[in-house]
Amino acid sequence: MKLAVGSVTASSSQPNTNYVPTNVVDGIWGEDENSQQSRWSASGQGEWLQFDLNQPQKVTYVKIAFLNARERLSSFEITASDTPEFNSGKTVLQKQPSRQLQPEDSILQTYTLDQPTEARYLRLTGYGNNASGSSGNWNSIMEVEWYTGTPPETGEPTTPPAEGGIVNEGDVEPPIFKHVQVSTGSELQQALDHAASGTSIELKDGLYEQNGPFVIKEKHGSAAYPIRIMAIHPGKALIAGNSYIHIEDSSYVEVSGLKFVNGIGDENGNQTLMDRGLASRTLTGVHPGVQLQSSSHISILGNTFALDETSQPYRFKVGNRSVWCLVNVNGSCRYNESSYDPNGEVYNGSTPYEDNKLLTDNGTNRHYIRVEGKSSHNRIAYNDIGPKKGFGAVVIYDGEGHSGQSISQYDVIEYNHFHDIGPRVSNGLEAIRLGLSSLSLYSGHVTIQYNLFDGLNGEDEVISVKSSDNIVRYNTIRNSYGGIVSRHGNRNSFYGNFILGDGKTPGLSGFRIYGNDHKIFNNYMEGLTDKVIRLDGGTHDGGPEGSTNPTVRWGGEEEQSAVLNSLPEEERTELLRGHWRQYNVQIFHNTIVNVGNSTPAITLGGKTYQPVGTKIYNNLIFSNAGTIFNETSAMMKSPAAERPEYKGNMIQGIASASNNPAVGGAIKKDDLRLVRGIDGLIRLSVYSPAIDAAVSPFLTIDDMDGQMRYAPDVGADEYHAGGAKTNRPLLPADVGPRALLK
């Protein structure tokens, strides 16, 4: 007997659609377009529909019509409860995929509960489906019917499942790939349009150009049968002129061995996008090398990005006037405030390329690699990236944009060589910008590791993290202006990085951190000249919870507050652009040596709201410059419950321990007996008092070399008389396309 449903609610529904919960009990379902419009849809793991049967009733089975049930399998489970809050709910149908349907099967399928249950409330929770890319995040259901009584036969097999390992390895045939060789731009685009799982498109030596990007749209390989776009001879197939590579709604695609030398584009350079129904993606004058849009499991591997920046506009100030110029175009500079005007008053003076006192402060943003939309599990690896002189971050993750809720998740950016980036800009030339301010409270779970940043002179953020729950580890920064910055977001970890300077050049920094619950440990920093680790408070206070919808305070003496997501989008974005107060940041087991330029090693306090609950443990610092632990007067006046905690830190050098006497008295100053190792790094000698001197609770299981800690030492280095080092400062030979070909 079919049971009556009193009401249906849901955790959420697809915005700006009529795909609402009540559609699943309206009796309309089927495979025609009109029936499919009568459905509920929501994107994300754990989205649910909840049914109220008006009173407790016995339920034995359910019939469900999933959208596109013949093409994909949807994952779901069913729970039951006597209360609408589901405080004491129980699982009555274990998580499982929907049924693989045959042509003769009905879309409305029967699923028997694991055990009959008596309940008033039933909840069907969805976990997406097995479609590729962002489509796999959706839960879409046309109809749900609840029944009591004897379940009908479903036709499911009753034979026991086969045991694992019944197939011999030698009996498994390897994948067979279809190879297509191309030598022109038109041949390349034609091959991309016809690519399928297992296709390998091989580019012969030469230039590849057309009137717009090479488009890969709705193409899906698999882990065993990826779609490969590759140069026959790495570095000899060049993407040039008005073209770049645009990948959208695709998965398991690999782009490897290409060299990108394309220009910034012109008004005619979008034709191939429009031809494929992607006019909304057109870019005027800012063509990247590669753009990923809502795509997953994409590999950008072993390519060279040396884009032609000729004619890209940029701006700088001379006195009180603005000057606009075009990159690589002599005599192009003109006075104007808001944009480049070729007919404006001519400027014949120096530019930031000749005078490092002049800073680029604006321009046409151009990014070499863009990752946008809702996507996951992409890999950007072993690429050579540079030079870049024009305005705009090099690699950017913009996710769903200012109105969205996510960036690409679980991506890996590794073994890339970033070089020749600059000259100096006031803001906007990061090597990697991971997220947007408006997306910063959402999790990325992105790992940035084993990259070399060599001789950068762009802005003060080499890596700029603007999202949450990411890892930045094992990277090497050599003689580069700026440092690693957690500009927005929470719960990011930074460890095992080597940041190396000459002790003289201004502006070489380590870490600048905002937000909650970050960890900075096992980092080796030598010869830095600008506030090595800096927590300078916030202009805004989002509280200690680190949620996606906090109550935010701002304004100081005339303080205001608001629940973040109660605000209009523009006001919300403006608050998220602020510098957010730091809560519970942990700084432990770092080595900071040979600090230069009279700069402090660790700086706390500065803006309206001072850092709260900072833990500074087991750091080893050698400095003859400035003050090692520096606190602003506002930081010194913080309530005792909010004060930083210093334990187990050891220092040496003529620099003052702290400008706060209460801190200085708690710091152990000693002859640390440091030595220069054969690898060029400053390490503990066998006689160092830092050996076995670390205090709990902040202890790491290994050190900066990847060697195990047993009785932990102070600093990033655990003393070992010998033993292999799995982590070390990177050199050019360790990264980029050449390292991939080793």
LINFENLIN-V302489 format. One line per field, one symbol per residue. phi: phi as a letter, one per 30 degrees, with the letter a starting at -180 (. if undefined). psi: psi as a letter, one per 20 degrees, with the letter a starting at -180 (. if undefined). burial: + if it has 24 or more other ideal C-beta (glycine too) atoms within 12 Angstrom, else -. Layout:
BEGIN
phi->???
psi->???
burial->???
END
This chain:
BEGIN
phi->.dcdcdabbbdabedhbcdcedddbcicalcddddddcacbackdidbcbccdiaebdbcabcbcddhddcbcccabbbbacbddhdbdbdcbdeaddddccedddddccbddeaebcaccbbcccbibcddidddddcbbcabbcbbjddddciddcddddddidcdeddddddccdcbcbbbdddddddddcdbejdccccdekcbaadkddccbhcbcbedbdcccbddceicccdbidcacccbhbahbccbidccbdddjbdccbdddddcicedcdbcibdddbbcbhbbhcccbicccbddceiddbbbcbicccbcbceicdicdbdaccadbdcdddccddcedcbddccdbalddbcdbcbbicaahcbcbhccbkdbcddjddcbcchdidccbacecidbcbhcccahclddbdajbddbccjbedcddcdchcccbhcccbidbcbdbdcccbacicbbbhdbcchbdjacbcdbjbiccbaiccbbbcibddidbcbbbbjcidbbaiccbbidbbhebbbcibdbbciddiddbddccajidcdcbadeddceedddddddddddecbhdcbahccbbhdcihcddbcbjlddcdebidcbbhccbcbcbicdccbdddddddeedcddccbidbbajddddadceddedccdcaddhdbddddjcdbdcdcddddicdcdccbcdbcddicdcccdcdjdccdbdajdccbaedceddbieddddd
psi->ppqqpgqprqhrqpqkrkmrhihikjjoqairgghiinrpqqpqpjqqpppojhqpqpphrqppoqplhhhqppprrprqqiqhikhlqqpioqprqrqoqrhiqqhoqpopqhpqqoqhpppopqkarjqqbhhiiqopphqppqqqapqrpijqqiqqqqqqjipqgiiopqqpqppppqirghhghghhhjqrpipoopprpaqoqamaqppoplpobrhhmrppoqpgopiioporcjqapppplrqlppoqjqpokqairaijkjghghhkkkhijqpojlpagpppolqqlppopkrpnmqojpjpqqqrpocjqqpprppjoqjipqpqghrpoijrpppjaqrihhoiipppjraoppphpporaorrkrpoqkqporrohrqpqgpqoicjahjajqrpqkrpoqkqoprlprapqhpklqgponaqgijhiqphkqpoqkqpookqleajngpoplaqlrpoqkqppplppabppnhqrqkqpoqjqoopajjgpqjorepppqaqkqpoqkqpppkqjnngppnkaqiqojrihkrimrppqrichlqrqqpgjiqqgghghggiiropqpplppoqlqpoqlprkkqqgppprgbgpqqpkppopkqppopjpbpgopprhhghjqqhiiqqpppjqprqriqqgqiohhghijpoproilqqorijiqprprhjpiipjiqqrinqqiaahijqqpfnqrqahpppphaqqpiprpqrhiirahhhhi.
burial->--+-+--+++-+++----+++++++---+------+-+++++++--+++++++---+++++++++++++--++++++++++----+--++-++----++-+----++++++++---+-+++++++++++++++++++++++++++++---+----------------------------+-+--+--++-+++-+++++++++---+++++++++++++++---++++++++-++-+++++++++++++++++++++++++++++---++-++--+-+--+++-++++++++++++++++++++++++++++++++++---++++++----+++++---+------+---+++----+++-++++++++++++++++++++++++++++++++++++++++--++++++-+++++++++++++++-+++++++++++++++++++++++++++++++++++++++++++++++++++++++++++++++++++++++++++-+-+-++++++++++++++++++++++++++++++++++++++-+-+-+-+++---------+-------++-+++++++++++++++++++++++-+++++++++++++++++++++++++-++++++++--++-+---++++++++++++-++++++--+--++++--+-+--+---++++---++++-+++--+++-++++++-+--+++++++++----+-++++-+-++++-++--
END
